[in-house]
Amino acid sequence: MGKWMGPLPDRCDFCGEALKNRFVDGKTVYGPWGILCQNCHKAIGVGLGLGKGQMYDLKTLEKIRG
């Protein structure tokens, strides 16, 4: 599948909350990409897939979807 290769994220770039089990590296409805918690991804993310975003497991850093 794929693995997260960047620094280990710990907080959502938009709400500032600590990440829990999963995070999304994704595009937002505002244009910029960021590290999103699941709640922010539901609210302002544009989805998962090519050109949209990828979801990762926070513990293993393995890509789950996208």
LINLINTA-V810221 format. One record per backbone hydrogen bond with DSSP energy under -1.0 kcal/mol. CO is the residue of the C=O (numbers start at 1). NH is the residue of the N-H. If there is no record, write none. Layout:
CO;NH  CO;NH
This chain:
2;63  10;19  12;16  17;12  21;58  23;56  24;36  25;54  26;34  27;46  28;31  32;28  34;26  35;13  36;24  37;41  38;42  39;43  40;44  41;45  44;29  49;52  49;53  52;27  53;49  54;25  55;64  55;65  56;23  57;61  61;4  62;57  65;55
